[in-house]
Amino acid sequence: MSLTIQQIILDAKRLAGRLKERETEADALLTETQTAYRQIHTMKQYKEEVDTLNEASRERPRGALIASIERESRLMRDVQRENGELRAALEDHRRALDLVMSKYRQHTEKR
């Protein structure tokens, strides 16, 4: 009788191990499914945006679209140039502030 109980215990352990493996496999499949769902959702959003752009392009003449894109491109270049100038000005101000602070520290240390 004890041999039968040992066999039952071993079978239960083996079944528990298989169940754990299957649960791990199910989790992996669930993760893959969620990833695929996100990709499909992203593709649908992309398609909707492309459809919207295509619809807008049909409503406006091609020349107007090109002119609009060129204006936007010029504005982007202007903004990028201005950002560069602002970064340079910020760096100059930082250096000036560092110099003023170092002079102030030297002055306060002498007192």
Summary of the structure (lengths in Angstrom):
residues: 111
radius of gyration: 34.1
end to end distance: 96.7
largest distance: 96.7
contacts: 213
relative contact order: 0.03
helix: 96%
strand: 0%
